[in-house]
Amino acid sequence: MRLGVSFSLSTDAEGGLRPLPDCPQGRVPDPKQPDMSIELIIPLALSALLQAPPVSPQGPDQTGVITARGHTFASWADYVSSPYFQGWGLRCGTVPRETPANILDQPLAPPNDCAYGSTNPQSEYDPTFTLDIPVVVHVIERTNGTGHITEARVRSQIDILNEDFQAIAGSNGANGNNGMIQFHLATVDPDGNATTGITYSVNNTWYNDSGSYWNTLAWDTNNYLNIYTNNAGGYLGYVPDLPQGGIVGSNSDRVVVLHSSFGDNGPIGPPYNQGRTTTHEVGHYLGLWHTFDGGCGSASNCYNTGDRICDTNAESGPEYGCSAGSSCGSTDPIHNYMDYSEDLCMWEFSPEQINRMRCTLEHYRPDLAETGGGGAGPANDNCADCEPIIGPGTVAFDNTNANTDGGADCSDGGSNNIDADVWYCYLSFSSGTATVSTCGQTGIDTKIAVYDYCGGNLIACNDDTCGTDAEVSFPVSALTSYSIRIGSYPGSAEGSGTLTVSEGSGCSSSISNYCTSSANSTGGAATINAGGTASVSANDTLLSSYPVPPNQFGLFFYGPNQVNAPLGNGRLCVGGGVYRLGVVSSDSFGIAMHSLDITSPPQASGQITAGSTWNFQYWFRDPGTGASNDLSDAVQISFCG
């Protein structure tokens, strides 16, 4: 459904279409009602108007002179800042709420808590878990290149959606409410083929938002959010109808956005170049009305009048700019994504708007967030679900299908963003310097950032220390945790590799694991780690083993030789005269630790000196297994001065 506006086919002195006097500015007839005065609706009129728009020779993102309804503007920026743009209501082309009562009473879809004309907030729709939506972006451009959008800018728009719908710290949406709705570019197309989640088409008719392009380009609209970029018919963006109107599953179910206002720092320029047009239109796609739909509504019946939401302040009409009026007795909600404010002024959905969107996903788009359009993401996709790294060591990472959880705060490289990030919680063993690296250990272009905690301060970040691989060093304190974020450079591929964490000192030492351990009652195989510097003078070596059964005793031991013999449920890997380091107990997380005191060996013959090499292992009680005891793998340490 599109806003209907009357036009005559006569032209004025400038050659543009002239509006008929029966359609006053700021008011449009309902497209669902017959209106004999309507000769053309906006899609047809603007298609004719923009069939051959002048194009700047400067490049595909420079849009040149704009002529609309008999008025000429030097650029899109001049157009959107003009009183005509506001008067004609072209910020968004989604159908307004002023629809006839008989339409609202029709059973457009099964009644529920987020129907077409009413909302009934229920706690079951509150954001307690993340809903993940796969996106395909169809970029439509003219034969001369106008409308082209780079993959990097497409990915920046996905980042903005996540920032806005999840109120990510450090972003423009940080002051809003976390809806726990996230978006990712699809990695598998409807035929099961790998994809970037972006398609490109060159078609002048489709660029002008004509020709039913969606019948050719749409991916299964039940399972993918289809976003199209073109000239959007003269609007900044629109959706044909809310999902409650029955559009779900049809090829025409879509979000359309003006190409130059899409993504971060779009070439349209301020005030609509920060990607909030897409956020606004996706709000419609998930069942939200404009904050001003229905005018002031009724304060006593706010779930059935106005925007059908009670915790958004009522307003009689849209607010442009960033100055809040008071049109209905309270401050107009200029910071709400569903108003018409400038992009930088928008930063929130209200809790009840979030409730309605999640209700819409459950009742009207039940296959969208469940299907995933590319498979499940990694277990450590979010910082709160970080994978532990205990002291120095190596871990495998895979950011395939991961979403962007962190903010755009890593300025190293050509973009501040880190795409498809995964997270690790690293516990340092010693004070000094830690180094996190993917150098020579992955086939993708990686970026790394380190924070003092989830949502905390950025400590360090790096893009390309070694080719397209990343490495970052930062100061650490002993037994302190840090959040490590690793992902892909924006616009580059996702994939897997190895992440190495090391803790350095001023002398040359080596630490390497050997032997193997089998799964214990925790479900994992215990690994022994050696943290600190392996420096005799520093005397800061810290031994740990994880995962082991929680709250069970065990002991670390060492010896000069390597062996491989069965013992209990594991393998004994240390021999040649064994020295016990004392009994310890694992904590509630299944971590056992022991600080090695080189100055006090168990026996004189077990004295550790600079240049000596020793082998260490951990034995532990495991009541959940047949032999009731098990062992970790082993680590060889060559100590330095």
Secondary structure as UniProt FT lines:
FT   STRAND          7..11
FT   TURN            13..14
FT   STRAND          17..19
FT   TURN            21..22
FT   TURN            25..26
FT   TURN            31..32
FT   TURN            36..37
FT   HELIX           42..49
FT   TURN            57..58
FT   TURN            60..61
FT   STRAND          66..68
FT   TURN            69..70
FT   STRAND          71..73
FT   HELIX           76..80
FT   HELIX           83..87
FT   TURN            88..91
FT   HELIX           101..104
FT   TURN            113..114
FT   TURN            116..117
FT   HELIX           123..125
FT   STRAND          131..141
FT   TURN            143..144
FT   TURN            146..147
FT   HELIX           151..166
FT   TURN            169..170
FT   TURN            172..175
FT   STRAND          181..185
FT   TURN            190..191
FT   STRAND          198..202
FT   HELIX           204..207
FT   TURN            208..209
FT   HELIX           214..217
FT   TURN            221..223
FT   STRAND          225..230
FT   HELIX           232..234
FT   STRAND          237..238
FT   HELIX           243..245
FT   TURN            246..249
FT   TURN            251..252
FT   STRAND          255..258
FT   HELIX           259..261
FT   TURN            264..265
FT   TURN            267..268
FT   TURN            270..271
FT   HELIX           276..285
FT   TURN            286..287
FT   TURN            291..296
FT   HELIX           299..301
FT   TURN            302..304
FT   TURN            306..307
FT   TURN            327..328
FT   TURN            334..335
FT   TURN            337..338
FT   HELIX           343..345
FT   HELIX           351..363
FT   TURN            366..367
FT   HELIX           368..371
FT   TURN            379..380
FT   HELIX           383..385
FT   STRAND          387..390
FT   STRAND          393..398
FT   TURN            400..401
FT   STRAND          419..427
FT   STRAND          432..437
FT   TURN            439..440
FT   STRAND          446..451
FT   TURN            454..455
FT   STRAND          458..462
FT   TURN            467..468
FT   STRAND          471..476
FT   TURN            478..479
FT   STRAND          481..488
FT   TURN            490..491
FT   STRAND          496..504
FT   STRAND          510..514
FT   TURN            521..522
FT   STRAND          527..531
FT   TURN            536..539
FT   STRAND          542..546
FT   TURN            550..551
FT   STRAND          553..559
FT   STRAND          561..567
FT   TURN            568..569
FT   STRAND          570..575
FT   STRAND          579..585
FT   TURN            588..589
FT   STRAND          592..595
FT   TURN            598..599
FT   HELIX           604..606
FT   TURN            610..611
FT   STRAND          613..621
FT   TURN            623..624
FT   STRAND          629..638
//
